[in-house]
Amino acid sequence: MSSLPDNPDALYGDVIMDHYRNPRHRTRLSSPDAEAEEFNPFCGDRAALQFALAEPGRNDAPIAAVSALAEGCSIIQASASLLAEGVQGRTVEQAADLSQLFRDLMQGKPLPPVALAELGDLEALEVVRQYPVRIKCVLLPWVALEEGLRRLGGT
């Protein structure tokens, strides 16, 4: 097994490091429609997500606001930030579809160009697959997303 470089920039690249250093959607929502938190006791990583729909109670309405708070390594923080940007403006079903696409990417499943286009900047996280111990880090916010979507009744 290869060791991780001392300089995270060398591993992760510009998109990931930008989201780590300048995370988006970190303001907690005053009245979310759903929220979920996940914790990895082995490394201490934590991800807390909140969602507010444009029309509360209507899962076909877009997600109007997202709060994504992550504690831990650079990769979980970047993943949470990229997730929040990726799901805002999507319906619950579309967010669930994005989550499945991201899981497929992280599992190394071949994705057609249209799926890669749907992922957008999330594709930058594919580099994490080179370091299997980091895959749990990158997926923890997505587990919280899936739980939050279940609470909205969309999956």
C-alpha positions, 0 to 999 in steps of 0.5 A: 500500500502506498503512503499518502504524500505529506502535501495534500495539494499533491494528492488532491488537486485544485478543485478539492483543495479549494473546497477544503480551504474555502468550504461552501454552504457552512451556515446552519439553516434556521428551519430545515425540512430535514437533517442528518449527521454521520460520525466515524468513530475510528477517525473522528470524522463527522458530517452534518447536513441540513436541507430546506425545500423551496416548497416544504412538504413537496419533494418535487420542489428543488432543494433551496438551501443546504448546510454542510458541516464537516469535521475531520480531514481535508477530503471529508470537508471538500466532499461535504462542500462539493456535495452541497453545491451539487444537490442545491437546486435539485429535487429530492429524487435528483439528489438521490440520483446524484448520490448513486452516480457518485457512489458508482464513481467511487466504486470504479464503475464505468460511467458514460460521458453524460453521467460524468457531466452530471457529476461536474466538479464531483468527478475531481474526488475520483482521485481518492479511489487511489487510497482505499482508506480515504474512501470512507472519508469521501463517502461519509457526507453522502451517507448523511445526504442519503439519510436526510433524503430518506427523512424527506421521504424521497428515497 
